[in-house]
């Protein structure tokens, strides 16, 4: 049961970081590269690949910090 809650916490952190990354960079990309940049399939893949990588790395870092501070135990 404890592992289920840790998995749920990790998924929520991942989705939250992914949403924040998306919101913060979408405006920047539209301003710098134009609206058409994200309509090209290859650019979308690149954007979402970087979003998933940053969110995964951030999730691992946050879970490590929560474990290090003894908030989560697993």
N, CA, C and O atoms as a Tripos MOL2 file, in Angstrom:
@<TRIPOS>MOLECULE
protein
  296   295    74     0     0
PROTEIN
NO_CHARGES

@<TRIPOS>ATOM
      1 N           0.8180   -1.1970    0.0000 N.3       1 UNK1
      2 CA          0.0000    0.0000    0.0000 C.3       1 UNK1
      3 C           0.8610    1.2600    0.0000 C.2       1 UNK1
      4 O           0.5280    2.2530   -0.6460 O.2       1 UNK1
      5 N           1.9660    1.2060    0.7280 N.am      2 UNK2
      6 CA          2.8370    2.3680    0.8010 C.3       2 UNK2
      7 C           3.4570    2.6810   -0.5610 C.2       2 UNK2
      8 O           3.6140    3.8470   -0.9240 O.2       2 UNK2
      9 N           3.8080    1.6300   -1.3120 N.am      3 UNK3
     10 CA          4.3880    1.8420   -2.6330 C.3       3 UNK3
     11 C           3.3910    2.4770   -3.5940 C.2       3 UNK3
     12 O           3.7860    3.2240   -4.4890 O.2       3 UNK3
     13 N           2.1230    2.1930   -3.4240 N.am      4 UNK4
     14 CA          1.0940    2.7840   -4.2700 C.3       4 UNK4
     15 C           1.0390    4.2870   -4.0660 C.2       4 UNK4
     16 O           0.9270    5.0420   -5.0330 O.2       4 UNK4
     17 N           1.1150    4.7310   -2.8120 N.am      5 UNK5
     18 CA          1.0750    6.1680   -2.5350 C.3       5 UNK5
     19 C           2.3110    6.8710   -3.0710 C.2       5 UNK5
     20 O           2.2170    7.9970   -3.5590 O.2       5 UNK5
     21 N           3.4540    6.2310   -2.9880 N.am      6 UNK6
     22 CA          4.6770    6.8240   -3.5300 C.3       6 UNK6
     23 C           4.5710    6.9510   -5.0460 C.2       6 UNK6
     24 O           4.9970    7.9560   -5.6140 O.2       6 UNK6
     25 N           4.0110    5.9440   -5.7010 N.am      7 UNK7
     26 CA          3.8120    5.9930   -7.1390 C.3       7 UNK7
     27 C           2.8340    7.1060   -7.5200 C.2       7 UNK7
     28 O           3.0620    7.8220   -8.4960 O.2       7 UNK7
     29 N           1.7660    7.2520   -6.7720 N.am      8 UNK8
     30 CA          0.7950    8.3160   -7.0290 C.3       8 UNK8
     31 C           1.4420    9.6820   -6.8390 C.2       8 UNK8
     32 O           1.2180   10.5860   -7.6440 O.2       8 UNK8
     33 N           2.2380    9.8470   -5.7890 N.am      9 UNK9
     34 CA          2.9410   11.1110   -5.5470 C.3       9 UNK9
     35 C           3.8970   11.4070   -6.6930 C.2       9 UNK9
     36 O           3.9820   12.5490   -7.1440 O.2       9 UNK9
     37 N           4.6130   10.4000   -7.1680 N.am     10 UNK10
     38 CA          5.5560   10.5830   -8.2700 C.3      10 UNK10
     39 C           4.8340   10.9890   -9.5540 C.2      10 UNK10
     40 O           5.3140   11.8560  -10.2840 O.2      10 UNK10
     41 N           3.7000   10.3780   -9.8310 N.am     11 UNK11
     42 CA          2.9380   10.7160  -11.0370 C.3      11 UNK11
     43 C           2.4060   12.1390  -10.9520 C.2      11 UNK11
     44 O           2.4410   12.8760  -11.9370 O.2      11 UNK11
     45 N           1.9180   12.5270   -9.7890 N.am     12 UNK12
     46 CA          1.4030   13.8880   -9.6160 C.3      12 UNK12
     47 C           2.5290   14.9110   -9.7830 C.2      12 UNK12
     48 O           2.3410   15.9350  -10.4400 O.2      12 UNK12
     49 N           3.6800   14.6430   -9.2030 N.am     13 UNK13
     50 CA          4.8220   15.5470   -9.3530 C.3      13 UNK13
     51 C           5.2310   15.6400  -10.8140 C.2      13 UNK13
     52 O           5.4910   16.7340  -11.3160 O.2      13 UNK13
     53 N           5.2900   14.5010  -11.5020 N.am     14 UNK14
     54 CA          5.6550   14.4830  -12.9200 C.3      14 UNK14
     55 C           4.6830   15.3120  -13.7510 C.2      14 UNK14
     56 O           5.1050   16.1260  -14.5720 O.2      14 UNK14
     57 N           3.3920   15.1110  -13.5440 N.am     15 UNK15
     58 CA          2.3950   15.8470  -14.3180 C.3      15 UNK15
     59 C           2.4290   17.3430  -14.0070 C.2      15 UNK15
     60 O           2.2630   18.1680  -14.9060 O.2      15 UNK15
     61 N           2.6390   17.6880  -12.7610 N.am     16 UNK16
     62 CA          2.7250   19.0950  -12.3800 C.3      16 UNK16
     63 C           3.9430   19.7660  -13.0200 C.2      16 UNK16
     64 O           3.8340   20.8730  -13.5480 O.2      16 UNK16
     65 N           5.0890   19.1090  -12.9760 N.am     17 UNK17
     66 CA          6.2820   19.6690  -13.6010 C.3      17 UNK17
     67 C           6.1160   19.7720  -15.1170 C.2      17 UNK17
     68 O           6.5480   20.7500  -15.7280 O.2      17 UNK17
     69 N           5.4940   18.7710  -15.7160 N.am     18 UNK18
     70 CA          5.2560   18.7870  -17.1600 C.3      18 UNK18
     71 C           4.3360   19.9450  -17.5340 C.2      18 UNK18
     72 O           4.5800   20.6310  -18.5270 O.2      18 UNK18
     73 N           3.2950   20.1680  -16.7610 N.am     19 UNK19
     74 CA          2.3730   21.2700  -17.0160 C.3      19 UNK19
     75 C           3.0760   22.6150  -16.8720 C.2      19 UNK19
     76 O           2.8940   23.5000  -17.7070 O.2      19 UNK19
     77 N           3.8740   22.7760  -15.8220 N.am     20 UNK20
     78 CA          4.5930   24.0270  -15.6170 C.3      20 UNK20
     79 C           5.6020   24.2770  -16.7370 C.2      20 UNK20
     80 O           5.7520   25.4110  -17.1910 O.2      20 UNK20
     81 N           6.2870   23.2410  -17.1810 N.am     21 UNK21
     82 CA          7.2390   23.3530  -18.2900 C.3      21 UNK21
     83 C           6.5140   23.7780  -19.5660 C.2      21 UNK21
     84 O           6.9700   24.6650  -20.2880 O.2      21 UNK21
     85 N           5.3930   23.1380  -19.8270 N.am     22 UNK22
     86 CA          4.6030   23.4540  -21.0170 C.3      22 UNK22
     87 C           4.1330   24.8980  -21.0000 C.2      22 UNK22
     88 O           4.2830   25.6140  -21.9910 O.2      22 UNK22
     89 N           3.5650   25.3310  -19.8830 N.am     23 UNK23
     90 CA          3.0370   26.6850  -19.7800 C.3      23 UNK23
     91 C           4.1390   27.7320  -19.8890 C.2      23 UNK23
     92 O           3.9520   28.7750  -20.5160 O.2      23 UNK23
     93 N           5.2820   27.4540  -19.2810 N.am     24 UNK24
     94 CA          6.3350   28.4630  -19.2830 C.3      24 UNK24
     95 C           7.0280   28.5710  -20.6420 C.2      24 UNK24
     96 O           7.4410   29.6650  -21.0260 O.2      24 UNK24
     97 N           7.1640   27.4780  -21.3690 N.am     25 UNK25
     98 CA          7.8960   27.5270  -22.6330 C.3      25 UNK25
     99 C           7.0270   27.7420  -23.8620 C.2      25 UNK25
    100 O           7.5380   28.1620  -24.9000 O.2      25 UNK25
    101 N           5.7500   27.4720  -23.7780 N.am     26 UNK26
    102 CA          4.9120   27.6270  -24.9600 C.3      26 UNK26
    103 C           4.8540   29.0870  -25.4010 C.2      26 UNK26
    104 O           4.9450   29.3750  -26.5950 O.2      26 UNK26
    105 N           4.7070   29.9930  -24.4690 N.am     27 UNK27
    106 CA          4.7020   31.4160  -24.8100 C.3      27 UNK27
    107 C           6.0360   31.8780  -25.3600 C.2      27 UNK27
    108 O           6.0870   32.6650  -26.3050 O.2      27 UNK27
    109 N           7.1060   31.3940  -24.7740 N.am     28 UNK28
    110 CA          8.4420   31.7460  -25.2480 C.3      28 UNK28
    111 C           8.6710   31.2490  -26.6720 C.2      28 UNK28
    112 O           9.2130   31.9770  -27.5040 O.2      28 UNK28
    113 N           8.2700   30.0370  -26.9500 N.am     29 UNK29
    114 CA          8.4620   29.4670  -28.2860 C.3      29 UNK29
    115 C           7.6270   30.2120  -29.3230 C.2      29 UNK29
    116 O           8.0990   30.4720  -30.4300 O.2      29 UNK29
    117 N           6.3950   30.5560  -28.9710 N.am     30 UNK30
    118 CA          5.5600   31.3070  -29.9110 C.3      30 UNK30
    119 C           6.1680   32.6710  -30.2000 C.2      30 UNK30
    120 O           6.1240   33.1460  -31.3360 O.2      30 UNK30
    121 N           6.7370   33.3050  -29.1750 N.am     31 UNK31
    122 CA          7.3220   34.6260  -29.3610 C.3      31 UNK31
    123 C           8.6160   34.5720  -30.1740 C.2      31 UNK31
    124 O           8.8300   35.4040  -31.0550 O.2      31 UNK31
    125 N           9.4610   33.6160  -29.8860 N.am     32 UNK32
    126 CA         10.7680   33.5410  -30.5390 C.3      32 UNK32
    127 C          10.7210   32.8980  -31.9280 C.2      32 UNK32
    128 O          11.3970   33.3630  -32.8450 O.2      32 UNK32
    129 N           9.9310   31.8370  -32.0890 N.am     33 UNK33
    130 CA          9.9540   31.0690  -33.3300 C.3      33 UNK33
    131 C           8.6940   31.2280  -34.1710 C.2      33 UNK33
    132 O           8.6800   30.8200  -35.3320 O.2      33 UNK33
    133 N           7.6580   31.7990  -33.6250 N.am     34 UNK34
    134 CA          6.4100   31.9700  -34.3650 C.3      34 UNK34
    135 C           5.4120   30.8610  -34.0560 C.2      34 UNK34
    136 O           5.7640   29.8230  -33.4940 O.2      34 UNK34
    137 N           4.1670   31.1020  -34.4340 N.am     35 UNK35
    138 CA          3.0950   30.1470  -34.1340 C.3      35 UNK35
    139 C           3.2240   28.8420  -34.9170 C.2      35 UNK35
    140 O           2.7820   27.7910  -34.4530 O.2      35 UNK35
    141 N           3.8230   28.9080  -36.0940 N.am     36 UNK36
    142 CA          3.9030   27.7230  -36.9450 C.3      36 UNK36
    143 C           4.9300   26.7070  -36.4620 C.2      36 UNK36
    144 O           4.9040   25.5540  -36.8900 O.2      36 UNK36
    145 N           5.8310   27.1180  -35.5780 N.am     37 UNK37
    146 CA          6.9150   26.2310  -35.1660 C.3      37 UNK37
    147 C           6.3870   24.9590  -34.5140 C.2      37 UNK37
    148 O           6.8960   23.8720  -34.7870 O.2      37 UNK37
    149 N           5.3830   25.0760  -33.6630 N.am     38 UNK38
    150 CA          4.8440   23.8970  -32.9820 C.3      38 UNK38
    151 C           3.8300   23.1260  -33.8230 C.2      38 UNK38
    152 O           3.3220   22.0950  -33.3820 O.2      38 UNK38
    153 N           3.5330   23.6030  -35.0100 N.am     39 UNK39
    154 CA          2.6140   22.8540  -35.8810 C.3      39 UNK39
    155 C           3.3550   21.7980  -36.6950 C.2      39 UNK39
    156 O           2.7280   20.8930  -37.2450 O.2      39 UNK39
    157 N           4.6610   21.9020  -36.7770 N.am     40 UNK40
    158 CA          5.4530   20.9240  -37.5070 C.3      40 UNK40
    159 C           5.6670   19.7160  -36.6010 C.2      40 UNK40
    160 O           6.0460   19.8650  -35.4390 O.2      40 UNK40
    161 N           5.4240   18.5170  -37.1360 N.am     41 UNK41
    162 CA          5.4480   17.2990  -36.3370 C.3      41 UNK41
    163 C           6.7920   17.0660  -35.6570 C.2      41 UNK41
    164 O           6.8260   16.6930  -34.4840 O.2      41 UNK41
    165 N           7.8870   17.2740  -36.3570 N.am     42 UNK42
    166 CA          9.2150   17.0640  -35.7950 C.3      42 UNK42
    167 C           9.5040   18.0070  -34.6340 C.2      42 UNK42
    168 O          10.1380   17.6140  -33.6540 O.2      42 UNK42
    169 N           9.0460   19.2380  -34.7410 N.am     43 UNK43
    170 CA          9.2460   20.1950  -33.6540 C.3      43 UNK43
    171 C           8.4070   19.8380  -32.4300 C.2      43 UNK43
    172 O           8.8460   20.0250  -31.2950 O.2      43 UNK43
    173 N           7.2070   19.3280  -32.6610 N.am     44 UNK44
    174 CA          6.3660   18.8860  -31.5440 C.3      44 UNK44
    175 C           7.0360   17.7530  -30.7770 C.2      44 UNK44
    176 O           7.0550   17.7370  -29.5470 O.2      44 UNK44
    177 N           7.5880   16.8000  -31.5400 N.am     45 UNK45
    178 CA          8.2580   15.6670  -30.9070 C.3      45 UNK45
    179 C           9.4400   16.1620  -30.0690 C.2      45 UNK45
    180 O           9.6320   15.7210  -28.9360 O.2      45 UNK45
    181 N          10.2190   17.0710  -30.6270 N.am     46 UNK46
    182 CA         11.3680   17.6270  -29.9110 C.3      46 UNK46
    183 C          10.9220   18.3420  -28.6350 C.2      46 UNK46
    184 O          11.5370   18.1730  -27.5810 O.2      46 UNK46
    185 N           9.8560   19.1410  -28.7260 N.am     47 UNK47
    186 CA          9.3510   19.8780  -27.5710 C.3      47 UNK47
    187 C           8.8730   18.9230  -26.4770 C.2      47 UNK47
    188 O           9.2230   19.0960  -25.3100 O.2      47 UNK47
    189 N           8.0750   17.9170  -26.8470 N.am     48 UNK48
    190 CA          7.5300   17.0060  -25.8490 C.3      48 UNK48
    191 C           8.5900   16.0560  -25.3080 C.2      48 UNK48
    192 O           8.5050   15.6280  -24.1560 O.2      48 UNK48
    193 N           9.5810   15.7220  -26.1170 N.am     49 UNK49
    194 CA         10.6800   14.8930  -25.6350 C.3      49 UNK49
    195 C          11.4660   15.6430  -24.5650 C.2      49 UNK49
    196 O          11.8260   15.0690  -23.5370 O.2      49 UNK49
    197 N          11.7290   16.9060  -24.8030 N.am     50 UNK50
    198 CA         12.4390   17.6960  -23.7910 C.3      50 UNK50
    199 C          11.5700   17.9060  -22.5610 C.2      50 UNK50
    200 O          12.0800   17.9320  -21.4410 O.2      50 UNK50
    201 N          10.2760   18.0540  -22.7540 N.am     51 UNK51
    202 CA          9.3660   18.2180  -21.6310 C.3      51 UNK51
    203 C           9.3470   16.9720  -20.7430 C.2      51 UNK51
    204 O           9.3750   17.0790  -19.5170 O.2      51 UNK51
    205 N           9.3000   15.8070  -21.3580 N.am     52 UNK52
    206 CA          9.2890   14.5590  -20.5990 C.3      52 UNK52
    207 C          10.6150   14.3610  -19.8740 C.2      52 UNK52
    208 O          10.6310   13.9260  -18.7220 O.2      52 UNK52
    209 N          11.7310   14.6780  -20.5400 N.am     53 UNK53
    210 CA         13.0350   14.5340  -19.9080 C.3      53 UNK53
    211 C          13.1820   15.4520  -18.6970 C.2      53 UNK53
    212 O          13.6310   15.0140  -17.6380 O.2      53 UNK53
    213 N          12.8080   16.7140  -18.8480 N.am     54 UNK54
    214 CA         12.9200   17.6690  -17.7380 C.3      54 UNK54
    215 C          11.9930   17.2610  -16.5910 C.2      54 UNK54
    216 O          12.3840   17.3370  -15.4270 O.2      54 UNK54
    217 N          10.7780   16.8340  -16.9050 N.am     55 UNK55
    218 CA          9.8360   16.4250  -15.8650 C.3      55 UNK55
    219 C          10.3100   15.1730  -15.1350 C.2      55 UNK55
    220 O          10.1700   15.0740  -13.9160 O.2      55 UNK55
    221 N          10.8640   14.2280  -15.8700 N.am     56 UNK56
    222 CA         11.3620   13.0000  -15.2390 C.3      56 UNK56
    223 C          12.5550   13.3050  -14.3390 C.2      56 UNK56
    224 O          12.6340   12.8020  -13.2190 O.2      56 UNK56
    225 N          13.4800   14.1240  -14.8230 N.am     57 UNK57
    226 CA         14.6390   14.4860  -14.0070 C.3      57 UNK57
    227 C          14.2130   15.2760  -12.7680 C.2      57 UNK57
    228 O          14.7390   15.0540  -11.6780 O.2      57 UNK57
    229 N          13.2750   16.1820  -12.9340 N.am     58 UNK58
    230 CA         12.7700   16.9440  -11.7890 C.3      58 UNK58
    231 C          12.0490   16.0650  -10.7830 C.2      58 UNK58
    232 O          12.1840   16.2630   -9.5750 O.2      58 UNK58
    233 N          11.2860   15.0980  -11.2690 N.am     59 UNK59
    234 CA         10.5850   14.1740  -10.3810 C.3      59 UNK59
    235 C          11.5620   13.3360   -9.5720 C.2      59 UNK59
    236 O          11.3810   13.1550   -8.3680 O.2      59 UNK59
    237 N          12.5940   12.8270  -10.2270 N.am     60 UNK60
    238 CA         13.6070   12.0380   -9.5190 C.3      60 UNK60
    239 C          14.2980   12.9000   -8.4660 C.2      60 UNK60
    240 O          14.5230   12.4480   -7.3440 O.2      60 UNK60
    241 N          14.6330   14.1350   -8.8210 N.am     61 UNK61
    242 CA         15.2850   15.0310   -7.8710 C.3      61 UNK61
    243 C          14.3900   15.3400   -6.6780 C.2      61 UNK61
    244 O          14.8530   15.3130   -5.5380 O.2      61 UNK61
    245 N          13.1300   15.6290   -6.9180 N.am     62 UNK62
    246 CA         12.2020   15.9410   -5.8250 C.3      62 UNK62
    247 C          11.9900   14.7140   -4.9400 C.2      62 UNK62
    248 O          11.9810   14.8400   -3.7150 O.2      62 UNK62
    249 N          11.8210   13.5300   -5.5320 N.am     63 UNK63
    250 CA         11.6480   12.3240   -4.7210 C.3      63 UNK63
    251 C          12.9050   12.0230   -3.9110 C.2      63 UNK63
    252 O          12.8130   11.5850   -2.7640 O.2      63 UNK63
    253 N          14.0750   12.2530   -4.4960 N.am     64 UNK64
    254 CA         15.3210   12.0580   -3.7530 C.3      64 UNK64
    255 C          15.3990   13.0210   -2.5710 C.2      64 UNK64
    256 O          15.7890   12.6270   -1.4720 O.2      64 UNK64
    257 N          15.0290   14.2800   -2.7950 N.am     65 UNK65
    258 CA         15.0540   15.2550   -1.6960 C.3      65 UNK65
    259 C          14.0310   14.9110   -0.6120 C.2      65 UNK65
    260 O          14.3000   15.1040    0.5740 O.2      65 UNK65
    261 N          12.8690   14.4070   -1.0070 N.am     66 UNK66
    262 CA         11.8670   13.9980   -0.0220 C.3      66 UNK66
    263 C          12.3360   12.7850    0.7720 C.2      66 UNK66
    264 O          12.0580   12.6790    1.9670 O.2      66 UNK66
    265 N          13.0400   11.8780    0.1220 N.am     67 UNK67
    266 CA         13.5810   10.7200    0.8320 C.3      67 UNK67
    267 C          14.7260   11.1420    1.7440 C.2      67 UNK67
    268 O          14.8230   10.6720    2.8780 O.2      67 UNK67
    269 N          15.5870   12.0180    1.2600 N.am     68 UNK68
    270 CA         16.7310   12.4930    2.0410 C.3      68 UNK68
    271 C          16.2850   13.2380    3.2970 C.2      68 UNK68
    272 O          16.9350   13.1420    4.3380 O.2      68 UNK68
    273 N          15.1870   13.9750    3.2070 N.am     69 UNK69
    274 CA         14.6880   14.7170    4.3560 C.3      69 UNK69
    275 C          13.7530   13.8780    5.2180 C.2      69 UNK69
    276 O          13.1470   14.4000    6.1540 O.2      69 UNK69
    277 N          13.6240   12.5870    4.9200 N.am     70 UNK70
    278 CA         12.8010   11.6310    5.6760 C.3      70 UNK70
    279 C          11.3110   11.9850    5.6770 C.2      70 UNK70
    280 O          10.5990   11.6560    6.6260 O.2      70 UNK70
    281 N          10.8490   12.6350    4.6480 N.am     71 UNK71
    282 CA          9.4150   12.8780    4.4990 C.3      71 UNK71
    283 C           8.7510   11.6440    3.8980 C.2      71 UNK71
    284 O           7.6660   11.2370    4.3120 O.2      71 UNK71
    285 N           9.4360   11.0560    2.9030 N.am     72 UNK72
    286 CA          8.9790    9.7890    2.3230 C.3      72 UNK72
    287 C           9.9440    8.7000    2.7050 C.2      72 UNK72
    288 O          11.1550    8.9160    2.7630 O.2      72 UNK72
    289 N           9.4010    7.5190    2.9680 N.am     73 UNK73
    290 CA         10.2700    6.3800    3.2440 C.3      73 UNK73
    291 C           9.9170    5.2700    2.2720 C.2      73 UNK73
    292 O           8.7800    4.8010    2.2230 O.2      73 UNK73
    293 N          10.9050    4.8630    1.5050 N.am     74 UNK74
    294 CA         10.7350    3.7330    0.5870 C.3      74 UNK74
    295 C          12.0490    3.0620    0.3780 C.2      74 UNK74
    296 O          12.1310    2.0820   -0.3630 O.2      74 UNK74
@<TRIPOS>BOND
     1     1     2 1
     2     2     3 1
     3     3     4 2
     4     3     5 am
     5     5     6 1
     6     6     7 1
     7     7     8 2
     8     7     9 am
     9     9    10 1
    10    10    11 1
    11    11    12 2
    12    11    13 am
    13    13    14 1
    14    14    15 1
    15    15    16 2
    16    15    17 am
    17    17    18 1
    18    18    19 1
    19    19    20 2
    20    19    21 am
    21    21    22 1
    22    22    23 1
    23    23    24 2
    24    23    25 am
    25    25    26 1
    26    26    27 1
    27    27    28 2
    28    27    29 am
    29    29    30 1
    30    30    31 1
    31    31    32 2
    32    31    33 am
    33    33    34 1
    34    34    35 1
    35    35    36 2
    36    35    37 am
    37    37    38 1
    38    38    39 1
    39    39    40 2
    40    39    41 am
    41    41    42 1
    42    42    43 1
    43    43    44 2
    44    43    45 am
    45    45    46 1
    46    46    47 1
    47    47    48 2
    48    47    49 am
    49    49    50 1
    50    50    51 1
    51    51    52 2
    52    51    53 am
    53    53    54 1
    54    54    55 1
    55    55    56 2
    56    55    57 am
    57    57    58 1
    58    58    59 1
    59    59    60 2
    60    59    61 am
    61    61    62 1
    62    62    63 1
    63    63    64 2
    64    63    65 am
    65    65    66 1
    66    66    67 1
    67    67    68 2
    68    67    69 am
    69    69    70 1
    70    70    71 1
    71    71    72 2
    72    71    73 am
    73    73    74 1
    74    74    75 1
    75    75    76 2
    76    75    77 am
    77    77    78 1
    78    78    79 1
    79    79    80 2
    80    79    81 am
    81    81    82 1
    82    82    83 1
    83    83    84 2
    84    83    85 am
    85    85    86 1
    86    86    87 1
    87    87    88 2
    88    87    89 am
    89    89    90 1
    90    90    91 1
    91    91    92 2
    92    91    93 am
    93    93    94 1
    94    94    95 1
    95    95    96 2
    96    95    97 am
    97    97    98 1
    98    98    99 1
    99    99   100 2
   100    99   101 am
   101   101   102 1
   102   102   103 1
   103   103   104 2
   104   103   105 am
   105   105   106 1
   106   106   107 1
   107   107   108 2
   108   107   109 am
   109   109   110 1
   110   110   111 1
   111   111   112 2
   112   111   113 am
   113   113   114 1
   114   114   115 1
   115   115   116 2
   116   115   117 am
   117   117   118 1
   118   118   119 1
   119   119   120 2
   120   119   121 am
   121   121   122 1
   122   122   123 1
   123   123   124 2
   124   123   125 am
   125   125   126 1
   126   126   127 1
   127   127   128 2
   128   127   129 am
   129   129   130 1
   130   130   131 1
   131   131   132 2
   132   131   133 am
   133   133   134 1
   134   134   135 1
   135   135   136 2
   136   135   137 am
   137   137   138 1
   138   138   139 1
   139   139   140 2
   140   139   141 am
   141   141   142 1
   142   142   143 1
   143   143   144 2
   144   143   145 am
   145   145   146 1
   146   146   147 1
   147   147   148 2
   148   147   149 am
   149   149   150 1
   150   150   151 1
   151   151   152 2
   152   151   153 am
   153   153   154 1
   154   154   155 1
   155   155   156 2
   156   155   157 am
   157   157   158 1
   158   158   159 1
   159   159   160 2
   160   159   161 am
   161   161   162 1
   162   162   163 1
   163   163   164 2
   164   163   165 am
   165   165   166 1
   166   166   167 1
   167   167   168 2
   168   167   169 am
   169   169   170 1
   170   170   171 1
   171   171   172 2
   172   171   173 am
   173   173   174 1
   174   174   175 1
   175   175   176 2
   176   175   177 am
   177   177   178 1
   178   178   179 1
   179   179   180 2
   180   179   181 am
   181   181   182 1
   182   182   183 1
   183   183   184 2
   184   183   185 am
   185   185   186 1
   186   186   187 1
   187   187   188 2
   188   187   189 am
   189   189   190 1
   190   190   191 1
   191   191   192 2
   192   191   193 am
   193   193   194 1
   194   194   195 1
   195   195   196 2
   196   195   197 am
   197   197   198 1
   198   198   199 1
   199   199   200 2
   200   199   201 am
   201   201   202 1
   202   202   203 1
   203   203   204 2
   204   203   205 am
   205   205   206 1
   206   206   207 1
   207   207   208 2
   208   207   209 am
   209   209   210 1
   210   210   211 1
   211   211   212 2
   212   211   213 am
   213   213   214 1
   214   214   215 1
   215   215   216 2
   216   215   217 am
   217   217   218 1
   218   218   219 1
   219   219   220 2
   220   219   221 am
   221   221   222 1
   222   222   223 1
   223   223   224 2
   224   223   225 am
   225   225   226 1
   226   226   227 1
   227   227   228 2
   228   227   229 am
   229   229   230 1
   230   230   231 1
   231   231   232 2
   232   231   233 am
   233   233   234 1
   234   234   235 1
   235   235   236 2
   236   235   237 am
   237   237   238 1
   238   238   239 1
   239   239   240 2
   240   239   241 am
   241   241   242 1
   242   242   243 1
   243   243   244 2
   244   243   245 am
   245   245   246 1
   246   246   247 1
   247   247   248 2
   248   247   249 am
   249   249   250 1
   250   250   251 1
   251   251   252 2
   252   251   253 am
   253   253   254 1
   254   254   255 1
   255   255   256 2
   256   255   257 am
   257   257   258 1
   258   258   259 1
   259   259   260 2
   260   259   261 am
   261   261   262 1
   262   262   263 1
   263   263   264 2
   264   263   265 am
   265   265   266 1
   266   266   267 1
   267   267   268 2
   268   267   269 am
   269   269   270 1
   270   270   271 1
   271   271   272 2
   272   271   273 am
   273   273   274 1
   274   274   275 1
   275   275   276 2
   276   275   277 am
   277   277   278 1
   278   278   279 1
   279   279   280 2
   280   279   281 am
   281   281   282 1
   282   282   283 1
   283   283   284 2
   284   283   285 am
   285   285   286 1
   286   286   287 1
   287   287   288 2
   288   287   289 am
   289   289   290 1
   290   290   291 1
   291   291   292 2
   292   291   293 am
   293   293   294 1
   294   294   295 1
   295   295   296 2
@<TRIPOS>SUBSTRUCTURE
     1 UNK1         2 RESIDUE 1 A UNK
     2 UNK2         6 RESIDUE 1 A UNK
     3 UNK3        10 RESIDUE 1 A UNK
     4 UNK4        14 RESIDUE 1 A UNK
     5 UNK5        18 RESIDUE 1 A UNK
     6 UNK6        22 RESIDUE 1 A UNK
     7 UNK7        26 RESIDUE 1 A UNK
     8 UNK8        30 RESIDUE 1 A UNK
     9 UNK9        34 RESIDUE 1 A UNK
    10 UNK10       38 RESIDUE 1 A UNK
    11 UNK11       42 RESIDUE 1 A UNK
    12 UNK12       46 RESIDUE 1 A UNK
    13 UNK13       50 RESIDUE 1 A UNK
    14 UNK14       54 RESIDUE 1 A UNK
    15 UNK15       58 RESIDUE 1 A UNK
    16 UNK16       62 RESIDUE 1 A UNK
    17 UNK17       66 RESIDUE 1 A UNK
    18 UNK18       70 RESIDUE 1 A UNK
    19 UNK19       74 RESIDUE 1 A UNK
    20 UNK20       78 RESIDUE 1 A UNK
    21 UNK21       82 RESIDUE 1 A UNK
    22 UNK22       86 RESIDUE 1 A UNK
    23 UNK23       90 RESIDUE 1 A UNK
    24 UNK24       94 RESIDUE 1 A UNK
    25 UNK25       98 RESIDUE 1 A UNK
    26 UNK26      102 RESIDUE 1 A UNK
    27 UNK27      106 RESIDUE 1 A UNK
    28 UNK28      110 RESIDUE 1 A UNK
    29 UNK29      114 RESIDUE 1 A UNK
    30 UNK30      118 RESIDUE 1 A UNK
    31 UNK31      122 RESIDUE 1 A UNK
    32 UNK32      126 RESIDUE 1 A UNK
    33 UNK33      130 RESIDUE 1 A UNK
    34 UNK34      134 RESIDUE 1 A UNK
    35 UNK35      138 RESIDUE 1 A UNK
    36 UNK36      142 RESIDUE 1 A UNK
    37 UNK37      146 RESIDUE 1 A UNK
    38 UNK38      150 RESIDUE 1 A UNK
    39 UNK39      154 RESIDUE 1 A UNK
    40 UNK40      158 RESIDUE 1 A UNK
    41 UNK41      162 RESIDUE 1 A UNK
    42 UNK42      166 RESIDUE 1 A UNK
    43 UNK43      170 RESIDUE 1 A UNK
    44 UNK44      174 RESIDUE 1 A UNK
    45 UNK45      178 RESIDUE 1 A UNK
    46 UNK46      182 RESIDUE 1 A UNK
    47 UNK47      186 RESIDUE 1 A UNK
    48 UNK48      190 RESIDUE 1 A UNK
    49 UNK49      194 RESIDUE 1 A UNK
    50 UNK50      198 RESIDUE 1 A UNK
    51 UNK51      202 RESIDUE 1 A UNK
    52 UNK52      206 RESIDUE 1 A UNK
    53 UNK53      210 RESIDUE 1 A UNK
    54 UNK54      214 RESIDUE 1 A UNK
    55 UNK55      218 RESIDUE 1 A UNK
    56 UNK56      222 RESIDUE 1 A UNK
    57 UNK57      226 RESIDUE 1 A UNK
    58 UNK58      230 RESIDUE 1 A UNK
    59 UNK59      234 RESIDUE 1 A UNK
    60 UNK60      238 RESIDUE 1 A UNK
    61 UNK61      242 RESIDUE 1 A UNK
    62 UNK62      246 RESIDUE 1 A UNK
    63 UNK63      250 RESIDUE 1 A UNK
    64 UNK64      254 RESIDUE 1 A UNK
    65 UNK65      258 RESIDUE 1 A UNK
    66 UNK66      262 RESIDUE 1 A UNK
    67 UNK67      266 RESIDUE 1 A UNK
    68 UNK68      270 RESIDUE 1 A UNK
    69 UNK69      274 RESIDUE 1 A UNK
    70 UNK70      278 RESIDUE 1 A UNK
    71 UNK71      282 RESIDUE 1 A UNK
    72 UNK72      286 RESIDUE 1 A UNK
    73 UNK73      290 RESIDUE 1 A UNK
    74 UNK74      294 RESIDUE 1 A UNK
